Amino acid sequence: MPRYFFDLHDEQSTMRDTVGIECADENAIGRSTSRLLAEIAVSEPIASGRKTLLASVRDEAGRVVYVSTLTLTATRISAPAKVSPTHVILQAA
């Protein structure tokens, strides 16, 4: 199985993957990338503002073959507003 390297980027830094993981296909790459970005978002929450995380995936030849971003936006609300329930539909592009 081919090995892929998941490099992480945010507004302040870049972490280059030197170990990589084996992935069977593009679906496995996508799942691994989404899981990685979600784990980072959980471990580094933001109190207020906006943060964008980007993962670029390289193949064994060093070519970028996949890119995924996750943008987090947080706003502190000092006086809770009365809001009716809303349905949110997430759709992958």
DSSP file (Angstrom, degrees, kcal/mol; ACC not computed):
  #  RESIDUE AA STRUCTURE BP1 BP2  ACC     N-H-->O    O-->H-N    N-H-->O    O-->H-N    TCO  KAPPA ALPHA  PHI   PSI    X-CA   Y-CA   Z-CA
    1    1 A M              0   0    0      0, 0.0    23,-0.1     0, 0.0    24,-0.1   0.000 360.0 360.0 360.0 140.5    0.0    0.0    0.0
    2    2 A P        -     0   0    0      0, 0.0    21,-2.0     0, 0.0     2,-0.4  -0.333 360.0-129.7 -69.4 150.7    1.3    3.5   -0.8
    3    3 A R  E     -A   22   0A   0     19,-0.2     2,-0.3    17,-0.0    57,-0.3  -0.832  21.5-165.4-102.7 138.0    2.5    5.8    2.0
    4    4 A Y  E     -A   21   0A   0     17,-3.2    17,-2.5    -2,-0.4     2,-0.5  -0.919  11.3-141.0-125.0 150.6    1.2    9.4    2.3
    5    5 A F  E     -B   58   0B   0     53,-2.5    53,-2.8    -2,-0.3     2,-0.8  -0.950   8.7-150.9-118.4 127.1    2.6   12.3    4.3
    6    6 A F  E     -B   57   0B   0     -2,-0.5     2,-0.3    51,-0.2    51,-0.2  -0.837  12.1-168.0-105.7 101.1    0.2   14.7    6.0
    7    7 A D  E     -B   56   0B   0     49,-2.9    49,-2.3    -2,-0.8     2,-0.4  -0.714  10.0-148.1 -89.7 138.0    1.6   18.2    6.4
    8    8 A L  E     -BC  55  15B   0      7,-2.6     7,-3.0    -2,-0.3     2,-0.4  -0.878  16.3-179.5-112.5 139.0   -0.2   20.6    8.7
    9    9 A H  E     +BC  54  14B   0     45,-2.7    45,-2.8    -2,-0.4     2,-0.2  -0.991   7.4 164.5-135.7 141.4   -0.4   24.4    8.3
   10   10 A D        -     0   0    0      3,-2.3    43,-0.1    -2,-0.4    41,-0.0  -0.778  58.9 -77.6-136.6-171.0   -2.1   27.2   10.2
   11   11 A E  S    S+     0   0    0     41,-0.4     3,-0.1    -2,-0.2    42,-0.1   0.725 127.8  30.8 -63.4 -20.2   -1.7   30.9   10.2
   12   12 A Q  S    S+     0   0    0      1,-0.2     2,-0.3     0, 0.0    -1,-0.2   0.663 120.1  13.0-114.3 -21.1    1.5   30.7   12.3
   13   13 A S        -     0   0    0      2,-0.0    -3,-2.3    -3,-0.0     2,-0.4  -0.950  49.1-138.4-154.2 168.8    3.3   27.5   11.5
   14   14 A T  E     -C    9   0B   0     -2,-0.3     2,-0.5    -5,-0.2    -5,-0.2  -1.000  11.6-161.6-133.0 133.8    3.8   24.4    9.3
   15   15 A M  E     -C    8   0B   0     -7,-3.0    -7,-2.6    -2,-0.4     2,-0.5  -0.973  13.2-150.3-117.3 119.4    4.5   20.9   10.6
   16   16 A R        -     0   0    0     -2,-0.5     2,-0.4    -9,-0.2    -9,-0.1  -0.771  12.9-131.3 -94.1 127.8    6.0   18.6    8.0
   17   17 A D        +     0   0    0     -2,-0.5   -10,-0.1     1,-0.1   -12,-0.0  -0.640  28.3 172.5 -78.3 124.0    5.2   14.9    8.3
   18   18 A T  S    S+     0   0    0     -2,-0.4    -1,-0.1   -12,-0.1   -13,-0.0   0.450  75.6  46.4-108.9  -4.7    8.3   12.7    8.0
   19   19 A V  S    S-     0   0    0    -13,-0.1    -2,-0.1   -15,-0.0   -14,-0.0   0.847  81.6-177.5-103.2 -51.0    6.7    9.4    9.0
   20   20 A G        -     0   0    0    -14,-0.1     2,-0.3   -17,-0.1   -15,-0.2   0.058  20.1-111.7  74.5 171.8    3.5    9.2    6.9
   21   21 A I  E     -A    4   0A   0    -17,-2.5   -17,-3.2   -19,-0.0     2,-0.4  -0.964  24.2-105.9-139.0 157.4    0.8    6.5    6.9
   22   22 A E  E     -A    3   0A   0     -2,-0.3     2,-0.4   -19,-0.3   -19,-0.2  -0.690  35.9-176.0 -84.9 134.5   -0.4    3.9    4.4
   23   23 A C        -     0   0    0    -21,-2.0     3,-0.1    -2,-0.4     6,-0.0  -0.997  23.1-149.4-133.0 136.7   -3.7    4.6    2.7
   24   24 A A  S    S-     0   0    0     -2,-0.4     2,-0.3   -23,-0.1    -1,-0.1   0.860  73.3 -22.1 -72.7 -36.9   -5.4    2.3    0.2
   25   25 A D  S  > S-     0   0    0    -24,-0.1     4,-1.8   -23,-0.0     3,-0.2  -0.886  79.5 -72.3-160.1-175.1   -7.1    5.0   -1.9
   26   26 A E  H  > S+     0   0    0     -2,-0.3     4,-2.6     1,-0.2     5,-0.2   0.840 124.5  57.6 -63.9 -33.9   -8.4    8.6   -2.0
   27   27 A N  H  > S+     0   0    0      1,-0.2     4,-2.4     2,-0.2    -1,-0.2   0.910 106.9  48.2 -62.6 -41.6  -11.3    7.8    0.3
   28   28 A A  H  > S+     0   0    0      2,-0.2     4,-2.4     1,-0.2    -1,-0.2   0.873 110.7  51.5 -66.3 -37.4   -8.8    6.6    3.0
   29   29 A I  H  X S+     0   0    0     -4,-1.8     4,-2.5     2,-0.2    -2,-0.2   0.932 110.7  48.7 -62.9 -45.8   -6.8    9.8    2.5
   30   30 A G  H  X S+     0   0    0     -4,-2.6     4,-2.5     2,-0.2    -2,-0.2   0.908 112.1  47.7 -62.0 -44.1   -9.9   11.9    2.9
   31   31 A R  H  X S+     0   0    0     -4,-2.4     4,-2.4     2,-0.2    -1,-0.2   0.924 113.3  48.2 -63.5 -43.8  -11.0   10.1    6.1
   32   32 A S  H  X S+     0   0    0     -4,-2.4     4,-2.3     1,-0.2    -2,-0.2   0.895 112.4  48.8 -64.0 -39.9   -7.5   10.3    7.6
   33   33 A T  H  X S+     0   0    0     -4,-2.5     4,-2.5     2,-0.2     5,-0.2   0.922 112.2  47.7 -66.3 -44.8   -7.2   14.0    6.8
   34   34 A S  H  X S+     0   0    0     -4,-2.5     4,-2.3     1,-0.2    -2,-0.2   0.912 112.7  49.2 -63.1 -42.3  -10.6   14.8    8.3
   35   35 A R  H  X S+     0   0    0     -4,-2.4     4,-2.4    -5,-0.2    -1,-0.2   0.919 111.3  49.9 -62.0 -44.3   -9.9   12.9   11.4
   36   36 A L  H  X S+     0   0    0     -4,-2.3     4,-2.0     2,-0.2    -2,-0.2   0.929 111.9  46.5 -61.9 -47.5   -6.5   14.6   11.8
   37   37 A L  H  X S+     0   0    0     -4,-2.5     4,-2.3     1,-0.2    -1,-0.2   0.890 112.7  50.6 -64.2 -39.1   -8.0   18.1   11.4
   38   38 A A  H  X S+     0   0    0     -4,-2.3     4,-2.1    -5,-0.2    -1,-0.2   0.902 108.8  51.6 -65.4 -40.5  -10.8   17.3   13.8
   39   39 A E  H  X S+     0   0    0     -4,-2.4     4,-2.0     1,-0.2    -1,-0.2   0.893 110.9  48.1 -63.4 -39.4   -8.3   16.0   16.4
   40   40 A I  H  X S+     0   0    0     -4,-2.0     4,-1.8     2,-0.2    -1,-0.2   0.919 109.6  52.6 -66.5 -42.8   -6.3   19.2   16.2
   41   41 A A  H  < S+     0   0    0     -4,-2.3    -2,-0.2     1,-0.2    -1,-0.2   0.878 111.5  46.9 -61.1 -37.7   -9.4   21.3   16.5
   42   42 A V  H  < S+     0   0    0     -4,-2.1    -1,-0.2     1,-0.2    -2,-0.2   0.886 115.0  45.1 -70.6 -39.1  -10.4   19.5   19.7
   43   43 A S  H  < S+     0   0    0     -4,-2.0    -2,-0.2     1,-0.2    -1,-0.2   0.697 122.0  36.9 -80.8 -18.1   -6.9   19.7   21.2
   44   44 A E  S  < S+     0   0    0     -4,-1.8    -1,-0.2    -5,-0.1    -2,-0.1  -0.483  80.0 178.1-130.7  63.3   -6.5   23.4   20.3
   45   45 A P        -     0   0    0      0, 0.0     2,-0.4     0, 0.0    -3,-0.1  -0.245  23.0-130.8 -66.3 155.9   -9.8   25.1   20.8
   46   46 A I        -     0   0    0      1,-0.1     3,-0.1    -5,-0.1     5,-0.1  -0.879   7.3-156.6-108.1 142.3  -10.2   28.8   20.2
   47   47 A A  S    S-     0   0    0     -2,-0.4     2,-0.3     1,-0.3    -1,-0.1   0.832  77.7 -10.3 -82.6 -35.4  -11.9   31.1   22.7
   48   48 A S  S    S+     0   0    0     27,-0.1    -1,-0.3     2,-0.0     2,-0.3  -0.977 105.2  32.6-162.3 148.8  -12.8   33.8   20.2
   49   49 A G  E    S- D   0  74B   0     25,-2.8    25,-3.0    -2,-0.3     2,-0.4  -0.744  84.3 -55.1 106.4-151.1  -11.9   34.7   16.6
   50   50 A R  E     - D   0  73B   0     -2,-0.3     2,-0.4    23,-0.2    23,-0.2  -0.994  39.3-177.1-138.8 139.3  -11.2   32.6   13.6
   51   51 A K  E     - D   0  72B   0     21,-2.6    21,-3.4    -2,-0.4     2,-0.5  -0.996   8.3-160.3-139.0 132.5   -8.6   29.8   12.9
   52   52 A T  E     - D   0  71B   0     -2,-0.4     2,-0.4    19,-0.2   -41,-0.4  -0.958   5.2-166.2-115.5 127.8   -8.0   28.0    9.7
   53   53 A L  E     - D   0  70B   0     17,-3.2    17,-2.7    -2,-0.5     2,-0.4  -0.908   5.9-168.1-109.4 138.9   -6.2   24.6    9.6
   54   54 A L  E     -BD   9  69B   0    -45,-2.8   -45,-2.7    -2,-0.4     2,-0.5  -0.992   7.4-166.3-130.1 134.6   -4.9   23.2    6.4
   55   55 A A  E     -BD   8  68B   0     13,-3.0    13,-2.4    -2,-0.4     2,-0.4  -0.984   4.6-169.4-118.4 125.2   -3.6   19.7    5.7
   56   56 A S  E     -BD   7  67B   0    -49,-2.3   -49,-2.9    -2,-0.5     2,-0.5  -0.945  11.9-148.2-112.1 137.5   -1.8   19.0    2.5
   57   57 A V  E     -BD   6  66B   0      9,-3.2     8,-3.1    -2,-0.4     9,-1.1  -0.904  10.1-164.2-112.7 126.5   -1.1   15.3    1.6
   58   58 A R  E     -BD   5  64B   0    -53,-2.8   -53,-2.5    -2,-0.5     6,-0.2  -0.819  11.9-137.0-106.5 146.9    2.0   14.3   -0.3
   59   59 A D    >   -     0   0    0      4,-2.3     3,-2.0    -2,-0.3   -55,-0.1  -0.297  43.7 -85.2 -86.5-177.1    2.6   11.0   -2.0
   60   60 A E  T 3  S+     0   0    0    -57,-0.3   -56,-0.1     1,-0.3    -1,-0.1   0.730 129.9  56.8 -64.6 -21.9    5.9    9.1   -1.8
   61   61 A A  T 3  S-     0   0    0      2,-0.1    -1,-0.3     1,-0.0    -3,-0.0   0.485 120.1-108.7 -86.5  -3.1    7.3   11.1   -4.7
   62   62 A G  S <  S+     0   0    0     -3,-2.0     2,-0.3     1,-0.3    -2,-0.1   0.510  72.1 140.2  90.8   4.8    6.6   14.3   -2.8
   63   63 A R        -     0   0    0      1,-0.1    -4,-2.3     2,-0.0     2,-0.5  -0.661  57.4-120.2 -84.1 134.8    3.7   15.5   -5.0
   64   64 A V  E     +D   58   0B   0     -2,-0.3    -6,-0.3    -6,-0.2     3,-0.1  -0.635  39.6 167.4 -73.2 122.8    0.8   17.1   -3.2
   65   65 A V  E     +     0   0B   0     -8,-3.1     2,-0.3    -2,-0.5    -7,-0.2   0.494  59.3  23.9-115.9  -8.9   -2.2   14.9   -4.1
   66   66 A Y  E     -D   57   0B   0     -9,-1.1    -9,-3.2   -37,-0.0     2,-0.4  -0.971  55.6-171.4-159.9 140.2   -4.9   16.1   -1.6
   67   67 A V  E     +D   56   0B   0     -2,-0.3     2,-0.3   -11,-0.2   -11,-0.2  -1.000   7.8 176.6-137.1 137.0   -5.6   19.3    0.4
   68   68 A S  E     -D   55   0B   0    -13,-2.4   -13,-3.0    -2,-0.4     2,-0.3  -0.998   7.8-163.6-139.6 142.0   -8.3   19.8    3.0
   69   69 A T  E     -D   54   0B   0     -2,-0.3     2,-0.4   -15,-0.2   -15,-0.2  -0.924   6.4-165.2-125.4 153.2   -9.1   22.9    5.2
   70   70 A L  E     -D   53   0B   0    -17,-2.7   -17,-3.2    -2,-0.3     2,-0.5  -0.986   8.8-163.2-134.5 123.2  -11.1   23.3    8.4
   71   71 A T  E     -D   52   0B   0     -2,-0.4     2,-0.4   -19,-0.2   -19,-0.2  -0.937   3.2-164.3-112.2 126.7  -12.1   26.8    9.5
   72   72 A L  E     -D   51   0B   0    -21,-3.4   -21,-2.6    -2,-0.5     2,-0.4  -0.909   4.6-173.3-109.1 133.6  -13.2   27.4   13.1
   73   73 A T  E     -D   50   0B   0     -2,-0.4     2,-0.4   -23,-0.2   -23,-0.2  -0.996   4.6-178.4-127.7 129.1  -15.0   30.6   14.1
   74   74 A A  E     -D   49   0B   0    -25,-3.0   -25,-2.8    -2,-0.4     2,-0.4  -0.987   6.1-176.5-130.6 137.5  -15.8   31.3   17.7
   75   75 A T        -     0   0    0     -2,-0.4     2,-0.5   -27,-0.2   -27,-0.1  -0.992  21.2-137.4-133.8 125.9  -17.7   34.3   19.2
   76   76 A R        -     0   0    0     -2,-0.4     2,-0.6     2,-0.0   -28,-0.0  -0.698  17.3-155.1 -81.6 128.8  -18.2   34.9   22.9
   77   77 A I        -     0   0    0     -2,-0.5    -2,-0.0     1,-0.1    -1,-0.0  -0.924  10.4-171.1-109.3 118.1  -21.7   36.1   23.6
   78   78 A S  S    S+     0   0    0     -2,-0.6    -1,-0.1     1,-0.3    -2,-0.0   0.847  81.3  34.0 -79.7 -33.9  -22.1   38.1   26.8
   79   79 A A  S    S-     0   0    0      0, 0.0    -1,-0.3     0, 0.0     0, 0.0  -0.928  92.1-127.9-122.3 105.7  -25.9   38.2   26.9
   80   80 A P        -     0   0    0      0, 0.0     2,-0.3     0, 0.0    -2,-0.0  -0.219  23.1-140.9 -54.9 135.0  -27.5   35.0   25.5
   81   81 A A        -     0   0    0      1,-0.0     2,-0.7     2,-0.0    -4,-0.0  -0.702  16.0-114.4 -96.5 149.5  -30.0   35.7   22.8
   82   82 A K        +     0   0    0     -2,-0.3     2,-0.4     0, 0.0    -1,-0.0  -0.764  45.6 174.8 -84.8 116.4  -33.3   33.8   22.5
   83   83 A V        -     0   0    0     -2,-0.7     3,-0.1     3,-0.0    -2,-0.0  -0.967  29.8-123.4-127.7 137.8  -33.0   32.0   19.2
   84   84 A S        -     0   0    0     -2,-0.4     0, 0.0     1,-0.1     0, 0.0  -0.478  47.6 -83.9 -75.6 152.4  -35.4   29.5   17.6
   85   85 A P        -     0   0    0      0, 0.0     2,-0.4     0, 0.0    -1,-0.1  -0.215  48.0-158.8 -57.0 144.5  -34.0   26.1   16.8
   86   86 A T        -     0   0    0     -3,-0.1     2,-0.5     2,-0.0    -3,-0.0  -0.967  12.4-135.3-128.1 142.6  -32.2   25.9   13.4
   87   87 A H        -     0   0    0     -2,-0.4     2,-0.5     2,-0.0     0, 0.0  -0.855  20.4-160.3 -96.6 130.6  -31.4   22.9   11.2
   88   88 A V        -     0   0    0     -2,-0.5     2,-0.5     2,-0.0    -2,-0.0  -0.941   3.6-162.3-114.0 130.9  -27.9   22.9    9.7
   89   89 A I        -     0   0    0     -2,-0.5     2,-0.4     2,-0.0    -2,-0.0  -0.959   6.2-159.1-114.2 119.4  -27.1   20.9    6.7
   90   90 A L        -     0   0    0     -2,-0.5     2,-0.4     2,-0.0    -2,-0.0  -0.804  11.2-174.7 -96.9 137.9  -23.4   20.2    6.1
   91   91 A Q        -     0   0    0     -2,-0.4     2,-0.2     0, 0.0    -2,-0.0  -0.994  21.4-130.2-136.8 129.7  -22.3   19.3    2.6
   92   92 A A              0   0    0     -2,-0.4    -2,-0.0     1,-0.1     0, 0.0  -0.548 360.0 360.0 -76.9 140.5  -18.9   18.2    1.3
   93   93 A A              0   0    0     -2,-0.2    -1,-0.1     0, 0.0     0, 0.0   0.448 360.0 360.0 -86.0 360.0  -17.6   20.0   -1.7
